[in-house]
Amino acid sequence: MEAPTTNLPPELPVLPDWFRVTWVTGSIAVLTEPGAHGLIRANIWYLRGRERDLVVDTGNGIAPLAPALDRLVRGRRHDTVALAT
């Protein structure tokens, strides 16, 4: 019996550090996706607040954003509001 074939594309390699973080101030950072072509590269803004944080846009979905955000919150546990533009 032959193995079933699929129409799924092969998985493509993704950079291990897909997001690059640049702190603009002590509470505002911009995350970029240096592995994405400049035409589709996203700027993701992170603003740290007293009661909750704000993330503006979430990238292209090529790599998960949550691990990158976990590094930014530095152990603080409160709500994060996401805003898509």
Backbone bond lengths (Angstrom), bond angles and torsions (degrees), N, CA, C in turn:
res aa  C-N    CA-C-N  psi(-1)  N-CA   C-N-CA  omega(-1)  CA-C   N-CA-C  phi
1 M - - - 1.434 - - 1.530 108.73 -
2 E 1.309 116.90 134.65 1.464 122.14 -179.42 1.523 110.66 -83.58
3 A 1.333 114.97 149.01 1.461 120.06 176.64 1.521 108.92 -68.15
4 P 1.329 117.48 141.67 1.463 119.56 178.89 1.523 110.66 -65.41
5 T 1.295 115.99 146.35 1.465 120.71 177.44 1.520 108.74 -99.39
6 T 1.308 115.26 153.93 1.463 120.24 177.76 1.512 108.84 -125.48
7 N 1.293 115.05 161.56 1.457 121.12 177.06 1.522 111.72 -100.98
8 L 1.330 116.63 14.10 1.452 120.22 -179.35 1.520 110.38 -75.06
9 P 1.338 116.54 138.63 1.469 118.37 176.48 1.519 109.85 -71.13
10 P 1.315 117.54 156.06 1.475 119.58 177.19 1.527 109.64 -66.73
11 E 1.333 116.34 150.94 1.466 119.39 176.73 1.518 109.22 -69.82
12 L 1.314 115.16 136.47 1.456 120.75 178.99 1.521 109.53 -97.70
13 P 1.321 117.21 147.79 1.467 118.68 179.40 1.526 110.61 -68.89
14 V 1.322 116.12 143.93 1.462 122.58 177.17 1.520 107.17 -122.48
15 L 1.328 116.51 139.02 1.465 120.39 178.43 1.526 110.34 -54.30
16 P 1.324 118.37 138.93 1.469 119.71 -179.48 1.531 112.70 -63.13
17 D 1.311 117.66 -34.61 1.470 122.03 175.48 1.522 107.66 -110.71
18 W 1.324 115.62 78.31 1.462 120.89 -173.94 1.522 111.80 -66.19
19 F 1.337 117.10 -34.94 1.459 120.93 -176.37 1.522 110.60 -102.16
20 R 1.320 115.74 136.88 1.471 121.97 174.19 1.528 106.94 -109.70
21 V 1.326 116.37 131.08 1.462 121.82 -177.45 1.516 109.69 -105.58
22 T 1.334 115.94 131.32 1.456 122.43 173.12 1.522 107.48 -125.83
23 W 1.330 116.32 118.90 1.461 120.07 177.92 1.515 108.66 -81.41
24 V 1.337 116.45 123.97 1.457 122.87 178.87 1.522 109.71 -86.53
25 T 1.334 115.69 -42.53 1.462 123.12 172.94 1.530 105.99 -137.23
26 G 1.318 117.95 -173.14 1.459 121.13 178.61 1.520 113.77 -68.22
27 S 1.338 117.60 -16.22 1.459 120.20 -177.77 1.530 113.59 -127.69
28 I 1.324 117.64 3.84 1.467 121.35 179.95 1.525 109.01 -127.59
29 A 1.332 115.14 128.32 1.468 120.64 177.97 1.514 108.97 -132.11
30 V 1.317 115.41 153.58 1.458 121.07 172.28 1.526 107.44 -119.13
31 L 1.322 115.82 131.58 1.455 122.13 176.33 1.518 107.46 -104.89
32 T 1.318 116.84 133.41 1.454 121.61 176.50 1.519 108.84 -120.62
33 E 1.316 115.81 167.82 1.459 122.90 179.85 1.530 108.66 -117.55
34 P 1.338 117.74 82.86 1.461 119.83 -174.50 1.524 114.23 -62.75
35 G 1.341 117.98 -19.72 1.460 119.89 179.18 1.514 113.78 -81.86
36 A 1.327 116.87 -9.74 1.465 120.29 179.45 1.524 109.60 -89.21
37 H 1.306 116.23 149.03 1.462 121.16 176.49 1.523 108.75 -59.98
38 G 1.304 117.67 143.70 1.459 122.51 -177.82 1.514 114.23 -54.81
39 L 1.319 117.11 -27.68 1.454 120.93 -179.55 1.524 112.43 -67.93
40 I 1.340 117.67 -29.07 1.463 120.37 -177.93 1.524 113.10 -116.98
41 R 1.309 118.18 1.81 1.464 121.78 -177.29 1.523 110.55 -62.17
42 A 1.314 116.18 135.27 1.461 121.84 -177.42 1.524 111.45 -103.01
43 N 1.316 115.81 149.43 1.458 122.62 168.00 1.519 106.51 -106.23
44 I 1.307 116.61 122.89 1.453 122.58 -179.30 1.525 106.14 -113.65
45 W 1.313 116.56 119.93 1.460 120.60 -177.43 1.509 110.16 -98.27
46 Y 1.331 115.73 135.70 1.460 122.92 178.15 1.520 107.49 -121.01
47 L 1.328 116.70 124.51 1.454 121.97 178.47 1.522 108.60 -121.26
48 R 1.309 116.95 120.23 1.462 122.39 -179.04 1.524 108.85 -88.00
49 G 1.327 116.31 124.45 1.457 121.09 -179.98 1.520 111.69 -114.06
50 R 1.330 115.17 174.30 1.466 119.73 179.14 1.518 111.14 -70.79
51 E 1.332 117.14 -44.59 1.464 121.23 -175.08 1.522 113.46 -102.78
52 R 1.320 117.55 -27.86 1.467 121.40 177.92 1.527 108.10 -156.97
53 D 1.322 115.28 161.93 1.460 121.00 178.40 1.526 108.98 -105.74
54 L 1.336 115.51 161.84 1.454 121.55 179.64 1.516 109.18 -126.15
55 V 1.330 116.18 132.08 1.459 122.23 173.36 1.521 106.96 -117.09
56 V 1.335 116.50 122.55 1.455 121.29 179.61 1.521 107.53 -104.66
57 D 1.320 115.44 113.17 1.465 126.31 -175.33 1.532 110.57 74.57
58 T 1.317 115.45 160.92 1.464 119.23 -173.26 1.524 113.22 -132.42
59 G 1.311 118.09 13.10 1.458 120.48 176.39 1.513 112.85 86.58
60 N 1.320 114.89 -168.09 1.464 122.03 -175.21 1.520 113.98 -93.48
61 G 1.321 117.89 -4.46 1.456 120.19 178.94 1.515 114.38 80.60
62 I 1.301 117.58 11.47 1.466 120.86 -179.54 1.530 110.24 -74.72
63 A 1.318 116.01 -38.51 1.467 121.80 177.33 1.527 107.61 -129.76
64 P 1.328 117.49 151.86 1.467 119.50 -179.33 1.528 112.01 -67.25
65 L 1.317 115.52 135.13 1.461 121.38 -178.77 1.530 112.33 -82.48
66 A 1.326 117.98 -28.53 1.469 121.96 -174.21 1.530 113.33 -54.26
67 P 1.331 120.75 -45.81 1.475 118.79 179.27 1.529 112.91 -61.05
68 A 1.321 117.33 -36.35 1.466 120.29 178.08 1.524 110.42 -67.27
69 L 1.331 117.18 -40.36 1.464 120.12 178.37 1.522 111.17 -67.74
70 D 1.323 117.22 -35.87 1.473 120.23 177.66 1.524 111.16 -58.01
71 R 1.327 116.89 -36.63 1.469 119.57 178.43 1.529 111.43 -69.81
72 L 1.326 117.48 -29.13 1.462 120.83 -178.21 1.523 113.26 -78.09
73 V 1.319 117.42 -33.41 1.469 119.37 -175.65 1.520 112.51 -74.54
74 R 1.306 118.35 -14.60 1.471 123.63 174.14 1.529 112.57 50.86
75 G 1.319 116.30 49.51 1.452 120.64 174.43 1.515 115.13 80.34
76 R 1.318 118.61 -6.71 1.467 121.41 177.54 1.518 107.76 -74.10
77 R 1.301 116.29 133.89 1.458 119.98 -178.93 1.514 110.42 -119.76
78 H 1.313 116.37 98.19 1.449 122.00 169.45 1.521 108.24 -152.45
79 D 1.296 117.49 178.44 1.455 121.65 -173.21 1.523 112.45 -63.72
80 T 1.325 114.10 147.37 1.445 121.47 170.67 1.517 107.32 -121.76
81 V 1.331 115.61 128.50 1.451 121.91 178.77 1.529 107.32 -98.70
82 A 1.335 116.48 132.18 1.469 120.88 178.11 1.527 108.78 -108.68
83 L 1.315 116.01 136.34 1.460 122.82 179.31 1.522 108.36 -124.72
84 A 1.318 116.90 121.63 1.465 121.14 178.29 1.526 108.02 -99.18
85 T 1.327 115.61 134.77 1.472 119.46 178.84 1.512 110.14 -105.55
